[in-house]
Amino acid sequence: MTDSIKVFINPLTDFGFKFLFGREADKEFILSFLNALQIGGDKEITSVEFIDKEKKGEAKEDRALIYDLHCKLDDGSKIIVEMQNRYQTHFDDRAIYYLAADLYAQGEKGDGWDYSLTPVYGIFLMNFEWRDVKEQHLREDVCLYNIQTKSVFSDKLRMTFLKIPMMVKNPEECKTTLERWLYMLKNMDKMEAIPTAFMKDPVFERLGKVARFAALDEKEKKAYRESLKVYRDNYAIAETERTIGRAEGRAEGRAEGRAEGRAEGLAEGRAEGRAEVARTMLDGGMDLESIAKYTGFSIEELKAIKP
């Protein structure tokens, strides 16, 4: 497979995200990100402890929860950080479940526990369109809310959702550290160098050195390539689902009002959709065998489609 890696690794891949934000050697990245989110309010977070990313269920048959990052702050607060690249129907429910499980785990055995809880924060980075609502925001913060008093009921459970596709600013327009981080998450794998406007911050200067593909050792390069293939395959599958939906919608629209051409119009729309899907997969670097499996085209047909 031809290597299409430019200068930097893709931080949205499983390897890239954990390599940058989940290692003891470079805690300055996760600290900078958490402080940019103001998770600690006005208080700067100066240290963070990585804890086991897998939480076992109480019963043997319970499903284990595996987080991308699981952290603890000095005050005992827990932070769950998740990077999600594919849309999930009940993603909001999943977020609540993750945090509720961590809150529940604070229950102590015996009679001495008074139900005092330490906060659990969830940070969910989403590389997809989410929530079919009129007003979309790049960042959404959710907490327990008192409807009558219109005030926060409790800060012990809080979720922050960040929609990466909505980051549309250019480097010069990014005025906050959070905006710079979101810009880097979205665009770093396509960049030749860290934007000059970001280099005043030592954390981004350091990022420019650590995130270089050439700086990885051979084992890390292999792991990254495997992670990148999974990322591209998932992206292609998601594009497939969206494109087929659009193509079928167009086909049904063309067929409406002319029953005699309904079958022909639907077939034409599906064929058009399959070809568009194949082109998307080819552009994403997916191998011909996998594309043939998903689209039904032969290898020879795909070679003819390939630009």
TIDRENTOR-548655 format. One line per 4 residues: number of its first residue (from 1); their letters; for each residue z, y, x of N, C-alpha, C, CB. Coordinates in steps of 0.001 Angstrom, whole numbers. Each point is the difference from the previous one (the first is absolute). Glycine has a CB too. Example, Ala and Ser with C-alpha at 12.3 -4.5 7.8 and 13.67 -1.06 7.14 Angstrom:
2
1> as> 7800/-5690/13190/0/1190/-890/0/1200/900/1246/-1173/-1892; -1966/2223/1542/60/1190/820/730/1090/-770/-2145/-628/1184
END
This chain:
307
1> mtds> 0/-1200/852/0/1200/-852/0/1246/884/1236/-1238/-1846; -2098/2177/1555/-80/1224/782/1246/832/-207/-2490/-28/-165; 3033/528/1280/1195/825/-81/-384/1399/-431/1131/-1369/1776; -601/1844/-2911/-281/1360/-454/1228/881/163/-1688/-884/-1626
5> ikvf> 2610/458/2476/1223/774/238/-344/1207/863/1446/-2081/-179; -990/3235/-227/-270/1213/776/1082/178/1063/-1148/1070/-1990; 1950/-34/1858/1010/303/1021/1378/-497/-427/-1330/2007/702; 1690/-1744/-1963/1346/-292/-475/8/-1182/-965/589/2411/292
9> inpl> 554/-3083/-358/170/-1067/-982/147/605/-1389/1080/-1486/1735; -1338/681/-2738/137/438/-1389/1457/-192/-431/-2431/-600/-512; 3162/1687/223/1418/-130/-366/230/-572/-1385/434/1903/1472; -1498/-2091/-2247/144/-567/-1342/-101/-1519/3/-952/2096/-927
13> tdfg> 551/-2684/2051/23/-1455/114/1447/-459/157/-2320/-25/1044; 2560/-1239/-1339/1356/-531/122/502/124/1444/-459/-1599/-1902; -398/1227/2861/380/104/1403/237/1456/382/-1316/-2075/517; 359/2943/-863/88/1396/407/1237/695/-534/-2456/43/83
17> fkfl> 2763/-283/-1366/1147/664/-614/1307/-439/655/-1266/148/-2158; 1432/-1458/2345/1244/-502/587/94/309/1496/18/-1812/-1721; -1168/1854/2402/-9/312/1420/457/1437/236/-1856/-1656/351; 1429/2570/-1212/348/1402/190/1386/348/-537/-2416/523/-126
21> fgre> 2789/-1084/-1014/1234/435/-657/1147/-1008/65/-1436/1314/-1487; 1179/-2516/1963/1034/-1025/-69/492/-539/1323/-984/-569/-2110; 791/1312/3199/410/-507/1311/1116/848/595/-2309/-884/359; 3228/211/299/1115/677/662/-497/1011/1031/1416/-2035/-360
25> adke> -2527/1685/1035/-481/835/1109/-489/1369/-456/-626/-2077/1186; 236/2188/-2447/-564/1268/-480/642/443/-1311/-2153/-573/1128; 3474/592/-1149/703/405/-1220/-238/1461/-367/1719/-1701/526; -2224/2478/447/-230/1413/-298/-1016/179/-1118/546/553/2367
29> fils> -1459/-1538/-2546/-1011/115/-1054/640/-134/-1384/-1735/-937/1568; 2541/-110/-1770/625/-188/-1306/1013/1109/-272/-332/-2486/192; 1036/2960/845/956/1104/-176/-724/1273/-413/1523/-1029/1710; -2642/1320/-1064/-777/1187/-349/-503/-91/-1435/-679/267/2401
33> flna> 215/-1451/-2790/-531/-187/-1350/1102/149/-1050/-1769/-1527/924; 2921/914/-683/1108/85/-961/510/1435/-134/640/-2362/561; -543/3067/558/444/1392/-55/-1039/894/-670/1337/-380/2074; -2611/44/-1901/-1051/762/-685/103/-167/-1505/-1491/-273/1987
37> lqig> 1936/-908/-2425/206/-257/-1426/1298/602/-518/-1304/-2090/254; 2164/2533/679/1333/548/-319/845/-1017/-753/-975/2307/-80; 915/-3549/541/824/-1049/-597/1481/337/142/-1782/-1698/509; 2153/2312/585/1396/370/212/356/1364/-544/-40/-1406/1991
41> gdke> -840/1996/-2792/239/1346/-508/-97/1006/1135/1473/-914/-1822; -507/1819/1888/4/1006/1063/489/-575/1326/384/1756/-1726; 227/-2931/1676/549/-617/1207/-1089/-782/728/2277/-145/-1078; -2451/430/2367/-1013/-700/781/459/-1423/307/-760/2184/997
45> itsv> -143/-3130/-1160/278/-1391/355/-279/-158/1491/-588/-846/-2347; 1599/426/3102/-147/-101/1451/-57/-1436/494/1190/2149/183; -822/-3106/-1032/-67/-1402/413/-294/-881/-1210/1614/444/1892; -2262/-1560/-1623/-333/-941/-1055/76/-1405/589/-1492/1698/-1193
49> efid> 1979/-2632/400/126/-1389/444/-935/-869/-815/2397/368/688; -3229/-1141/-3/-868/-951/-695/815/-1239/-339/-2062/868/1206; 1973/-1309/-2457/711/-1205/-409/-1008/-1026/-508/2068/1348/-582; -1583/-2535/303/-870/-1113/-378/-919/402/-1144/1751/-1629/747
53> kekk> -3061/1404/-572/-971/383/-1024/-51/-980/-1158/-1318/1103/1769; 1977/-2253/-1606/-16/-1008/-1069/1374/-113/-632/-1825/-1259/1173; 1882/1395/-2490/1264/-124/-723/-60/-1276/-840/333/2539/-62; 571/-3463/339/15/-1278/-715/596/179/-1392/200/-1237/2184
57> geak> -672/432/-3129/584/-14/-1324/1335/-717/24/-2278/58/-1023; 3104/190/26/1317/-641/-44/-130/-1508/-198/984/2115/-927; -1849/-2516/2/-181/-1419/-264/-1141/-544/845/874/297/-2339; -878/-1599/2549/-991/-636/855/-1412/229/-515/1688/-1714/624
61> edra> -1835/1731/-1946/-1329/133/-572/-447/1456/-124/411/-2114/-1228; 490/3075/1510/-367/1408/-105/-1058/353/1031/2290/541/-855; -3189/355/464/-1059/434/896/552/1012/1002/-1726/-406/-1799; 1369/232/3079/424/946/1023/-823/1286/-120/677/-1905/1537
65> liyd> -61/3025/-1191/-698/1279/41/-308/318/1459/1159/824/-2124; -2403/-511/2401/-384/330/1364/-551/1420/5/-498/-2437/556; 1174/3320/158/-388/1404/55/-799/274/1270/2042/636/-1333; -2832/440/1338/-669/410/1232/1031/508/1004/-2093/582/-1291
69> lhck> 2977/309/830/1087/494/841/1277/70/-825/-1623/1321/1426; 2733/-1698/-816/1305/78/-647/930/679/1005/-390/-2118/-1442; 900/3271/1088/767/817/953/1364/363/-564/-2135/914/923; 3028/-576/-11/1319/481/-394/315/1252/790/772/-2336/-568
73> lddg> -218/3353/-111/392/1241/650/1479/-42/368/-1774/1245/-1276; 2220/-217/1997/1390/44/461/1008/-77/-1137/-773/1336/1926; 429/-747/-3069/950/30/-1122/-48/-1285/-832/-241/2489/-67; -532/-3464/510/-99/-1269/-730/-1129/-65/-1006/2400/-197/304
77> skii> -3055/1323/-559/-1121/4/-939/-1100/-930/487/550/2355/-673; -1189/-3040/-274/-1100/-901/323/-1328/657/-392/1503/-2024/-331; -2519/1747/1122/-1339/516/-282/-992/-1148/74/602/2283/919; -1366/-2454/-1979/-1084/-978/-37/-1309/777/90/1366/-1668/-1398
81> vemq> -2213/1313/2357/-1289/666/160/-1099/-1037/-206/978/1718/1613; -1883/-1436/-2544/-1083/-933/-320/-1349/692/115/1531/-1271/-1530; -2473/609/2200/-1388/466/68/-833/-933/-859/300/973/2343; -932/-437/-3388/-751/-834/-939/-1445/476/-55/2087/-441/-1359
85> nryq> -3037/-450/1669/-1406/372/42/-784/-383/-1242/149/-236/2422; 368/-718/-3215/-719/-441/-1189/801/311/-1259/-1102/-1813/1340; 389/2220/-2370/628/339/-1274/717/-1214/-594/-1766/1747/-394; 2941/-1510/-144/735/-1023/-740/333/542/-1384/962/-969/2144
89> thfd> -1150/141/-3154/204/447/-1377/1417/506/-232/-1722/-1636/-733; 2714/937/1271/1394/374/-243/671/476/1301/111/-1674/-1903; -814/2531/2614/527/455/1284/1302/780/-172/-2335/84/890; 2434/716/-1966/1228/763/-237/1176/-942/-276/-1367/1919/-907
93> drai> 1125/-3001/142/1056/-977/-263/425/-698/1291/-898/-340/-2325; -74/37/3179/313/-641/1270/902/906/840/-2196/-1245/-71; 1903/2538/86/812/944/766/1443/13/-510/-2048/1401/434; 2212/-1375/-1746/1338/-11/-588/730/-1292/357/-810/1456/-1887
97> yyla> 94/-2568/1806/596/-1307/300/497/-60/1437/-1513/-1062/-1686; 723/1557/2626/397/10/1405/1316/751/197/-2415/-120/660; 2487/1308/-1238/1196/822/202/1196/-580/-734/-1447/2014/270; 1212/-2536/-1477/1106/-575/-767/589/-1204/729/-1062/794/-2138
101> adly> 198/-1599/2771/490/-1160/744/894/431/1151/-2064/-1262/-623; 1709/2359/1278/804/482/1120/1324/589/-491/-2105/459/1297; 2081/201/-2439/1251/512/-581/909/-1154/-403/-1201/2055/-821; 618/-3057/187/786/-1147/-467/667/-718/1169/-1559/-263/-1948
105> aqge> 854/223/3085/517/-711/1168/1255/660/579/-2329/-742/490; 2637/1975/-913/1190/681/512/1294/-513/-646/-1420/2012/417; 1287/-2778/-1498/1181/-526/-666/809/-885/930/-1205/110/-2172; 2454/192/2344/869/-752/907/704/-1123/-746/330/2054/1404
109> kgdg> -64/-3129/-701/740/-1118/-592/1486/353/-77/-1698/-1659/902; 2361/1144/-1918/1432/248/-132/307/1088/-1015/276/-712/2352; 1003/1089/-2443/456/944/-1029/100/1437/489/1235/-1867/-1010; -1478/2096/2316/252/1327/544/-1113/1006/-153/1420/-1127/1552
113> wdys> -2605/670/-1942/-1145/925/-56/88/888/-1231/-1422/-1667/1226; 1242/2992/-1035/131/958/-1113/-1358/484/-509/2196/717/948; -3275/-1420/-611/-1361/312/-433/-588/1252/653/567/-1085/-2138; 68/1566/3196/-569/1130/718/-1266/-454/736/2301/1056/259
117> ltpv> -3387/-310/-434/-1292/-370/581/-456/1023/1036/-600/-1161/-2134; -93/671/3140/-686/916/916/-1450/117/-463/1534/-618/1961; -2169/1759/-1749/-1362/218/-522/-1029/-951/585/597/2366/-311; -1593/-2673/-506/-1163/-765/444/-1233/828/-344/1178/-2262/-329
121> ygif> -1976/2549/1340/-1210/791/-177/-1231/-890/198/1209/2087/789; -2197/-1888/-1610/-1271/-706/172/-1101/991/296/753/-1819/-1546; -1506/1566/2609/-1147/834/352/-1234/-890/-114/1378/1515/1570; -2269/-1173/-2474/-1153/-843/-299/-1287/778/272/1330/-1270/-1745
125> lmnf> -2022/868/2804/-1277/612/349/-1111/-813/-632/927/905/2172; -1793/-234/-2932/-1010/-712/-787/-1385/484/386/1623/-289/-1900; -2450/-644/2313/-1371/322/375/-950/-314/-1152/538/-463/2418; -167/925/-3616/-819/-238/-1186/393/996/-1078/-232/-2457/566
129> ewrd> -630/2574/-1571/296/857/-1153/1024/-709/-867/-2318/1041/46; 3304/-293/-510/1117/-624/-706/442/853/-1173/730/-1087/2121; -411/433/-3217/534/620/-1210/-1070/825/-717/2275/59/1060; -2624/-527/-2232/-1004/665/-819/664/1122/-788/-1364/-2128/-164
133> vkeq> 1597/3233/851/654/1149/-632/-850/1241/220/2286/-1030/345; -2091/2047/-1195/-790/1228/95/246/738/1302/62/173/-2468; 1201/-24/2818/354/808/1165/375/-896/1170/783/1852/-1503; -1641/-1880/2525/236/-821/1170/596/857/1128/-1909/-1535/-670
137> hlre> 2826/960/1430/612/696/1118/-92/-875/1246/1567/1239/-1559; -1755/-594/2687/-7/-722/1269/1328/-712/211/-1613/1670/956; 2699/-1011/-1324/1338/-563/136/692/-12/-1349/138/806/2375; 494/-1933/-2692/821/-95/-1218/1375/-531/387/-2050/-397/-1465
141> dvcl> 3094/1111/1076/1383/-409/259/650/-406/-1311/158/1549/1995; 480/-2717/-1984/575/-571/-1220/1467/-332/248/-2252/-939/-699; 3098/1280/-266/1422/-336/106/546/-269/-1403/258/1420/2107; 1026/-1774/-2202/652/-177/-1305/302/1381/-576/1013/-2240/702
145> yniq> -1478/2476/-1924/-7/1348/-569/729/16/-1344/-2179/495/1175; 3012/529/-1389/706/180/-1264/-871/845/-928/2267/-176/1151; -2764/-422/-2227/-931/683/-893/664/1185/-695/-1212/-2161/-344; 2488/1991/-64/675/1070/-743/286/1232/880/1025/-1761/-1472
149> tksv> -509/1511/2660/377/1129/861/-1141/461/903/2335/-840/-51; -3429/66/42/-1156/311/847/412/163/1460/-1107/1113/-1952; 1883/-2078/2408/473/29/1385/43/-1422/548/1360/2091/-450; -1236/-2211/1769/68/-1303/634/1290/-701/-401/-1385/832/1930
153> fsdk> 1276/-2053/-2415/1172/-782/-382/655/-642/1219/-1040/-434/-2235; 210/-96/3136/516/-634/1214/-1064/49/1080/1499/-1513/-1352; -1060/1730/2598/-940/-6/1122/90/-1309/779/181/2498/154; 447/-3514/-742/160/-1273/704/-1280/-832/12/2395/32/-647
157> lrmt> -3351/313/-194/-1279/-688/-34/-1093/1058/-118/1026/-2087/-1064; -1871/2153/2082/-1047/1022/-5/-1282/-573/592/1733/1829/201; -2853/-1495/-803/-1289/-486/465/-936/1166/280/315/-2116/-1309; -1041/2022/2385/-1025/986/335/-1331/-721/137/1688/1491/1175
161> flki> -2665/-1061/-1968/-1336/-580/32/-958/1011/630/485/-1414/-2064; -1235/978/3059/-950/864/696/-1401/-583/-163/1773/729/1675; -2690/49/-2257/-1357/-481/-288/-939/503/1096/454/-24/-2512; -718/-827/3471/-764/388/1181/-1399/521/-329/1287/-1691/1261
165> pmmv> -2031/1106/-2226/-1337/534/-297/7/1457/-446/-655/-2291/-619; 1793/2790/143/63/1384/-472/222/1002/1126/878/-859/-2145; -704/389/3376/121/909/1135/-1407/456/400/2147/-1146/806; -2545/2332/-1243/-1371/477/212/-47/1232/911/-604/-905/-2253
169> knpe> 1732/1305/2809/13/1175/872/-605/-328/1354/2033/856/-1179; -2585/164/1834/-451/-176/1376/1162/330/937/-2406/569/-630; 2312/-882/1920/1142/197/914/563/1414/0/-972/-1767/1397; 102/2768/-1463/477/1392/36/787/367/-1251/-1964/589/1412
173> eckt> 1719/-1290/-2512/706/277/-1259/1334/-726/-90/-2201/335/-1091; 2464/-1277/1989/1255/-756/-25/1104/841/637/-1256/-2208/105; 2155/2728/-920/1026/915/490/1356/-660/207/-1207/1801/-1159; 1430/-2964/568/1289/-677/138/-173/-1309/776/798/1035/-2167
177> tler> 310/-1538/2691/-45/-1272/726/-436/-1134/-918/1805/816/1534; -1356/-790/-2790/-403/-1053/-940/-1506/23/-225/2243/139/-1116; -2817/1039/946/-1445/97/-190/-737/-529/1225/326/1983/-1510; 202/-1722/2690/-643/-495/1224/70/-1518/71/588/2135/1175
181> wlym> 573/-2702/-1556/126/-1454/13/-970/-640/-992/2411/227/666; -2513/327/-1853/-896/-564/-1003/-1461/126/433/1673/567/-1782; -1995/542/2423/-1359/157/525/-289/-1072/1048/96/2484/-441; 866/-2732/1334/-187/-1001/1046/-120/-1398/-597/1278/1448/1597
185> lknm> -445/-1761/-2573/-73/-1315/-639/-1377/-247/-609/2455/121/-469; -3013/881/-136/-1282/-144/-680/-1182/-10/963/1008/1121/-1963; -927/-351/3057/-1193/262/800/33/-484/1443/-282/1913/-1437; 1414/-2397/1924/150/-227/1431/-1017/-986/563/2398/492/-275
189> dkme> -2719/-1554/-454/-916/-1013/540/-1427/509/140/1436/-1735/-1023; -1731/2900/417/-1348/571/87/-80/1136/1020/-360/-628/-2389; 1476/974/3019/75/1157/877/-265/-354/1453/1612/1002/-1576; -2145/-38/2317/-203/-152/1438/1185/553/782/-2473/148/-349
193> aipt> 3228/771/-275/1153/612/674/952/551/-1055/-1404/581/2039; 2670/-400/-1651/977/607/-909/-385/1464/-204/1851/-1591/767; -1835/2089/-2009/-362/1404/-229/818/955/863/-632/-601/-2332; -25/1589/2877/668/981/867/1168/657/-716/-2160/412/1184
197> afmk> 1996/-160/-2485/1057/665/-779/1274/-822/-66/-1760/1108/-1340; 1666/-2443/1566/1162/-880/-87/714/-152/1334/-1133/-1204/-1842; 463/1554/2928/506/-320/1332/1196/852/421/-2294/-691/581; 2617/1708/-1363/1203/786/291/1267/-808/-261/-1250/2091/-579
201> dpvf> 1134/-3116/-265/1133/-863/-326/-21/-1193/950/-27/724/-2447; 1062/-911/3273/16/-1102/981/-185/-1375/-626/1483/1393/1390; -1065/-1564/-2655/-107/-1321/-622/-1464/-399/-192/2198/383/-1160; -3070/591/870/-1416/-315/-169/-708/-139/1345/26/1214/-2183
205> erlg> 461/-496/3175/-519/-196/1349/296/-1423/471/314/2454/505; 918/-2917/-775/391/-1367/344/-811/-1014/-821/2330/811/584; -2547/-513/-1860/-781/-878/-873/-1400/-209/567/1316/793/-1991; -1903/262/2528/-1339/-84/563/-100/-958/1169/-350/2308/-738
209> kvar> 1467/-2569/1405/13/-939/1109/296/-1423/-476/731/1854/1515; 244/-2000/-2379/438/-1326/-458/-1034/-668/-893/2354/780/147; -3041/7/-978/-896/-564/-1017/-1400/-304/511/1301/1244/-1667; -1560/-1053/2939/-1321/-308/550/-207/-1515/74/41/2150/1329
213> faal> -1170/-2605/-1821/-303/-1428/56/-6/-486/1446/-1350/193/-2115; 833/624/3005/-90/-387/1411/1373/-181/637/-2160/1221/138; 3205/-621/-725/1348/-93/557/698/-1300/-385/134/2480/-74; -697/-3243/-881/609/-1261/-418/-246/-1074/1055/-314/625/-2426
217> deke> 1246/-1574/2520/-260/-1146/867/-908/-985/-748/2248/294/1189; -2699/-1354/-531/-984/-899/-590/528/-700/-1255/-954/-334/2277; 2230/-30/-2262/593/-644/-1171/23/961/-1180/1399/-1454/1494; -1053/2710/-1233/49/1014/-1058/-1405/298/-520/2069/998/1038
221> kkay> -3049/-955/-136/-1373/256/-432/-492/-1104/-938/-440/1218/2156; 763/-2456/-1825/-403/-1119/-847/664/95/-1373/-308/-1432/2044; 1611/1724/-2049/730/118/-1267/-551/1153/-828/2056/-950/1083; -2416/2050/-417/-543/1145/-731/-1353/-335/-614/1223/1550/1540
225> resl> -2090/-2217/-772/-1320/-356/-530/130/-894/-1239/-970/182/2322; 1905/-1123/-2278/211/-878/-1153/501/796/-1207/500/-1912/1558; 430/2833/-1291/534/838/-1075/-1077/919/-564/2263/-91/1070; -3127/598/-183/-1079/888/-429/-996/-745/-887/276/1344/2107
229> kvyr> -554/-2609/-1784/-912/-790/-828/569/-198/-1402/-844/-1164/2058; 2143/868/-2144/649/-155/-1309/-91/1308/-782/1578/-1738/947; -1317/2846/-264/-63/1322/-644/-1404/261/-543/1807/857/1543; -2826/-1134/-728/-1379/247/-426/-404/-932/-1134/-557/766/2312
233> dnya> 981/-2015/-2242/-308/-939/-1081/632/449/-1310/-148/-1859/1669; 1406/2282/-1598/680/480/-1210/-671/1249/-554/2146/-958/850; -2574/1832/62/-700/1218/-424/-1312/-365/-705/1032/1290/1926; -1770/-2238/-1335/-1270/-414/-581/197/-636/-1373/-910/-339/2303
237> iaet> 1958/-470/-2441/287/-639/-1287/340/1055/-1055/825/-2067/1197; -6/3052/-799/356/1076/-935/-1235/787/-414/2274/158/1045; -3161/124/-75/-1240/704/-318/-893/-845/-903/145/1215/2187; -125/-2526/-1952/-763/-916/-848/443/118/-1455/-282/-1568/1944
241> erti> 1583/1519/-2150/544/67/-1359/-374/1314/-675/1900/-1477/699; -1791/2585/71/-323/1311/-579/-1493/115/-290/1933/1015/1237; -2762/-1463/-297/-1447/150/-146/-546/-849/-1130/-153/487/2422; 612/-1739/-2520/-455/-867/-1088/407/594/-1350/173/-2025/1510
245> grae> 1030/2583/-1569/441/638/-1239/-902/1155/-386/2331/-667/522; -2701/1505/495/-897/1131/-284/-1386/-492/-409/1274/1417/1639; -1787/-2442/-929/-1345/-505/-285/-77/-610/-1396/-337/-428/2443; 1349/-339/-2809/9/-612/-1325/109/1067/-1082/1047/-2071/959
249> grae> -270/3114/-657/108/1095/-956/-1343/692/-202/2386/316/670; -3112/-86/450/-1317/624/-114/-963/-895/-765/397/1209/2151; -324/-2519/-1871/-900/-938/-668/260/-26/-1502/-102/-1381/2090; 1359/1367/-2467/338/-16/-1425/-444/1293/-667/1955/-1501/468
253> grae> -1831/2617/266/-440/1277/-557/-1499/29/-233/1895/1107/1151; -2652/-1652/-177/-1456/-43/-161/-401/-889/-1173/-263/387/2459; 1042/-1467/-2637/-365/-964/-1046/388/468/-1395/264/-1803/1674; 640/2762/-1747/496/450/-1309/-1136/616/-805/2289/404/973
257> grae> -2402/-797/-2200/-1004/574/-890/-1346/-696/67/1165/2136/249; -1344/-3080/699/-1264/-740/59/306/-1474/248/-1247/2045/869; 1539/-2740/-1922/452/-1382/72/-1001/-885/720/1256/346/-2107; -2567/-48/1947/-1010/-862/604/52/38/1525/-1433/368/-2004
261> grae> 1979/712/2590/45/100/1463/1385/-214/563/-1893/1554/-124; 2820/-2027/-702/1391/-110/427/164/-960/1180/702/502/-2344; -1237/-1698/2219/166/-997/1062/-673/455/1285/102/-1809/-1724; -1308/2387/1605/-728/461/1182/740/1138/697/-2150/-686/-1085
265> glae> 2669/1614/280/720/1145/583/1270/-434/709/-928/1453/-1792; 1654/-2417/1200/1237/-483/615/-296/-715/1312/1046/-225/-2270; -2115/-605/2268/-370/-715/1231/-407/988/1087/-745/-1984/-1359; -9/3021/967/-439/1011/965/1202/735/596/-2164/269/-1266
269> grae> 3116/58/398/1191/710/477/820/-844/948/40/1275/-2114; 88/-2577/1802/776/-882/867/-685/-186/1348/898/-1171/-2021; -2242/1031/1987/-743/-162/1251/148/1257/853/-1648/-1550/-1133; 1542/2708/484/177/1271/711/1408/100/573/-1686/1093/-1511
273> grae> 2661/-1531/713/1395/46/459/241/-925/1173/699/563/-2307; -1280/-1777/2261/189/-942/1112/-591/542/1288/-40/-1895/-1618; -1133/2515/1530/-636/553/1199/823/1145/564/-2247/-666/-877; 2805/1500/-8/836/1115/449/1269/-517/665/-914/1437/-1846
277> vart> 1496/-2491/1259/1186/-628/567/-311/-540/1397/820/-591/-2316; -1955/-103/2451/-384/-579/1289/-161/1078/1056/-1136/-1873/-1190; 513/2993/805/-171/1101/963/1349/558/435/-2208/565/-1045; 3156/-444/109/1342/489/328/687/-925/988/163/1062/-2256
281> mldg> -259/-2365/2011/624/-969/895/-633/36/1389/526/-1443/-1976; -1858/1559/2014/-702/67/1284/413/1240/778/-1933/-1245/-993; 2028/2379/297/427/1238/647/1414/-118/537/-1503/1285/-1510; 2355/-2088/822/1388/-172/432/162/-984/1136/672/540/-2284
285> gmdl> -1772/-1178/2735/75/-905/1138/345/-1438/-356/651/1945/1314; -725/-2299/-2601/341/-1355/-421/-1117/-963/423/1346/903/-1964; -1012/-2131/2342/-992/-949/476/-858/-515/-1153/1537/-650/1871; -2769/213/-1535/-981/-391/-1008/462/-1188/-837/-1776/858/1501
289> esia> 2481/-1826/-871/450/-1173/-738/970/375/-1114/-317/-1369/2058; 1249/2269/-1755/971/428/-1009/-678/780/-1117/1776/70/1756; -2736/797/-1389/-710/788/-1014/-785/-920/-931/-165/1943/1600; -482/-2940/-1002/-756/-954/-821/915/-700/-992/-1621/-338/1879
293> kytg> 2835/5/-1435/963/-682/-863/393/883/-1181/855/-1283/1980; -633/2593/-1733/474/896/-1064/-1120/459/-937/1789/754/1552; -3030/-624/-1026/-1070/591/-805/-1010/-989/-537/300/1998/1335; -399/-3197/-725/-980/-977/-443/-1361/153/649/1209/-68/-2112
297> fsie> -1389/1090/2971/-1249/146/735/-68/-1048/1104/-61/2471/-514; -1167/-2857/893/-170/-860/1163/71/855/1262/-1419/-1631/-1333; 1564/974/2481/46/715/1270/-1299/769/214/1549/-1746/953; -2691/1120/-1283/-1301/659/181/-114/1236/-893/-1036/-2219/585
301> elka> 1513/2097/-1821/-38/1149/-913/865/1138/523/-398/-1549/-1930; 1548/1197/2500/894/1035/547/-627/675/1202/1984/-1277/-811; -2713/531/1635/-670/612/1143/-1049/1008/-450/405/-2079/1323; -1020/1806/-2477/-987/913/-539/649/1252/-566/-1468/-1940/-500
305> ikp> 2686/1764/-45/734/1159/-564/552/873/1097/596/-1338/-2010; -204/709/3145/695/700/1090/-822/1185/463/1097/-2138/722; -488/3345/-684/-747/1201/411/-343/-31/1486/1152/1294/-1804
END
